[in-house]
Amino acid sequence: MSTSPTSPTGTTRTEGTPARRRLARLRALPAWALLGAGALIGAGGGAAYGLASPVTYTATAYVLAVPGKGGDPASALGFAQAYGRVATQLGVLGDAQVEARVPLATLRSSVTAETSPDAPMISIGARSGDPAQAADTANAVAGALVTAAGHNATDTRVSLVSFSRALAPTAPTSPGPLLTTGVGACAGGLVGALALLARPRRALPGPAALPAGSVPAPAEPQRPHETATRTTT
């Protein structure tokens, strides 16, 4: 029959479970280890994402809403807001896909339209891995929007004109590996700091146990008549 190992003092020593041993190792780690490990892992993940993600270019074309004969400049601003919402609809993108030479699904996922609350202007952005293709797509959607607005210009008294054509961008708009590495390192350091706060604290040592017989016994309380006798004497 096997027996449990005993300590030099003769008391039985209990072997810790694997979970307790891991917990003890976690408690023994210095504070900078979790922060450094989190920052290192985050930087590696950010660098991998920056290298694996495709490079994206964005080109922007601008369209201006102008009032026609008898039109109101304030109504031009309102129609610019309305046409900005129409720019990414199927009716406009379906006409633009022929000139852009890209599938309709690609147009729906890569084209955005924004308007200004102060000026009757619409900005149409297109994203692509090819700078020239991004510019062609933005110009194609802008042209299709101008054509669609011209069909209703008689009724709305507002027409759209091309204000600025999109040019092929020279720099990508997607984050590079250096930026993603820095962001990943910051995020990993933050996670490491949170793990440091949630790490189990070391148990504080309790008061040392005194050996048996070293604690003095409490003194017996004096009785009232004994106190009076000593005072009289």
C-alpha positions in Angstrom: 0.0 0.0 0.0 1.4 3.4 -1.0 1.7 6.2 1.5 1.6 9.9 1.1 4.9 11.7 1.2 5.7 13.4 4.5 7.5 16.6 5.2 10.6 16.8 7.5 8.4 17.7 10.4 6.4 14.5 10.1 3.2 16.1 8.6 1.6 14.6 5.5 2.2 16.7 2.4 -0.6 16.7 -0.3 0.6 16.8 -3.9 -1.1 19.7 -5.9 -3.4 19.0 -8.8 -2.3 20.2 -12.3 -4.8 23.1 -12.1 -3.3 24.2 -8.8 0.2 24.0 -10.2 -0.8 26.0 -13.2 -2.4 28.6 -10.9 0.7 28.7 -8.8 2.9 29.3 -11.9 0.5 32.1 -13.0 0.8 33.8 -9.7 4.5 33.6 -9.8 4.8 35.4 -13.2 6.1 39.0 -13.0 3.8 41.8 -13.9 5.6 42.7 -17.1 5.3 39.2 -18.4 1.6 39.4 -19.2 1.9 42.9 -20.7 4.8 41.8 -22.9 3.2 38.6 -24.0 0.0 40.4 -24.8 1.7 43.1 -26.8 3.9 40.6 -28.6 1.0 38.3 -29.6 -1.1 41.4 -30.7 1.7 42.7 -32.8 2.2 39.4 -34.5 -1.5 39.1 -35.2 -1.6 42.7 -36.5 1.4 42.1 -38.8 -0.2 38.9 -40.2 -3.5 40.8 -40.9 -1.7 43.6 -42.6 0.3 41.3 -44.8 -2.6 39.0 -45.7 -5.3 41.7 -46.3 -5.5 42.9 -49.9 -4.5 46.4 -50.9 -7.5 48.7 -51.6 -7.6 52.0 -53.5 -10.5 54.5 -53.3 -11.4 57.0 -56.0 -14.0 59.7 -55.5 -16.2 61.6 -58.1 -18.3 64.7 -57.2 -21.7 65.5 -58.6 -23.4 68.9 -58.1 -27.2 69.6 -58.0 -28.1 72.9 -59.7 -31.6 74.4 -59.9 -33.1 74.9 -63.4 -35.2 77.7 -64.7 -37.7 78.7 -62.0 -36.1 76.4 -59.5 -35.2 77.1 -55.9 -31.6 76.8 -54.6 -33.0 75.4 -51.4 -34.8 72.6 -53.4 -31.5 71.8 -55.1 -30.0 71.0 -51.6 -33.0 68.8 -50.8 -32.8 66.9 -54.1 -29.0 66.4 -53.6 -29.8 64.6 -50.4 -32.4 62.5 -52.2 -30.2 61.6 -55.2 -27.4 60.7 -52.7 -29.6 57.9 -51.4 -30.5 56.8 -54.9 -26.9 56.6 -56.1 -26.3 53.2 -54.6 -29.6 51.7 -55.7 -30.0 49.0 -58.4 -31.6 51.4 -60.9 -28.4 53.5 -61.1 -25.8 50.7 -60.5 -27.5 48.6 -63.2 -26.8 51.4 -65.8 -23.3 51.9 -64.5 -22.1 48.3 -64.7 -21.8 48.4 -68.4 -19.4 51.3 -68.4 -17.6 50.2 -65.3 -17.1 46.6 -66.7 -17.7 45.0 -63.3 -20.5 42.8 -62.0 -23.4 44.3 -60.3 -22.6 42.6 -57.0 -19.1 44.2 -57.0 -20.7 47.6 -57.5 -23.1 47.2 -54.6 -20.2 46.2 -52.3 -17.7 48.8 -53.4 -19.6 52.0 -54.1 -20.6 54.5 -51.5 -22.4 57.9 -51.7 -22.2 60.8 -49.3 -23.9 64.2 -49.2 -23.3 67.5 -47.4 -25.9 69.2 -45.3 -24.6 72.6 -46.4 -23.9 72.2 -50.1 -25.9 70.5 -52.9 -23.0 68.1 -53.7 -22.8 64.3 -53.8 -19.5 62.4 -53.5 -19.4 59.0 -55.0 -16.6 56.7 -53.8 -15.5 53.4 -55.4 -13.0 50.9 -53.9 -10.9 48.4 -55.9 -7.6 46.7 -55.8 -6.7 48.4 -59.1 -6.4 52.3 -59.0 -7.6 52.7 -62.5 -10.6 50.5 -62.0 -11.6 52.4 -58.9 -11.6 55.7 -60.9 -13.6 54.1 -63.7 -16.2 52.7 -61.4 -16.7 56.0 -59.6 -17.0 57.9 -62.9 -19.4 55.3 -64.3 -21.8 55.6 -61.3 -21.6 59.4 -61.3 -22.5 59.4 -65.0 -25.4 57.0 -64.5 -26.7 59.2 -61.6 -26.5 62.4 -63.8 -28.4 60.6 -66.5 -31.1 59.3 -64.1 -31.6 62.8 -62.7 -31.9 64.3 -66.2 -34.9 62.1 -66.9 -36.8 63.9 -64.1 -35.3 67.4 -64.5 -38.5 68.7 -66.1 -40.6 67.8 -63.1 -38.1 68.5 -60.3 -36.5 71.6 -61.9 -33.2 70.3 -60.6 -30.5 68.7 -62.6 -27.2 67.1 -61.8 -23.9 68.0 -63.4 -20.5 66.4 -63.1 -18.4 68.7 -60.8 -15.2 66.7 -60.6 -14.2 63.4 -62.2 -12.4 60.7 -60.2 -8.7 60.2 -60.8 -6.7 57.1 -60.2 -5.4 57.2 -56.6 -1.7 57.0 -56.1 -1.8 55.6 -52.5 -3.9 52.8 -51.0 -6.5 53.6 -48.4 -6.2 50.2 -46.7 -4.1 50.0 -43.6 -0.5 48.9 -44.1 1.4 46.3 -42.1 3.1 48.9 -40.0 -0.2 50.4 -38.9 -1.9 47.1 -38.2 1.2 45.9 -36.2 1.0 49.0 -34.0 -2.7 48.6 -33.5 -2.3 44.9 -32.7 0.4 45.6 -30.2 -1.7 48.2 -28.4 -4.7 45.9 -28.3 -2.6 43.0 -27.0 -1.1 45.2 -24.3 -4.5 46.2 -23.2 -5.6 42.6 -23.0 -2.5 41.7 -21.1 -3.3 44.6 -18.6 -6.8 43.2 -18.1 -5.4 39.7 -17.5 -3.0 41.2 -15.0 -5.9 42.8 -13.1 -7.8 39.5 -13.2 -4.8 37.4 -12.2 -5.3 35.7 -8.8 -3.4 37.5 -6.1 -0.8 35.8 -3.9 -2.1 34.7 -0.5 -0.8 36.9 2.3 1.0 35.0 5.1 -1.0 34.5 8.2 0.2 34.9 11.8 2.8 32.3 12.8 1.4 29.6 15.1 2.8 29.5 18.6 4.0 26.2 20.0 1.8 24.6 22.6 2.4 25.8 26.2 3.9 29.1 25.2 0.7 31.1 25.5 0.3 32.3 29.1 -3.0 31.3 30.8 -5.3 34.2 31.6 -5.1 35.6 35.2 -8.0 34.7 37.4 -10.3 37.6 38.3 -10.0 38.9 41.9 -13.0 38.5 44.1 -14.4 41.7 45.7 -13.8 40.6 49.3 -10.2 39.7 48.5 -9.7 43.2 47.1 -11.2 44.9 50.2 -9.0 42.8 52.5 -5.8 43.8 50.7 -6.9 47.5 50.8 -7.5 47.4 54.6 -4.2 45.7 55.3 
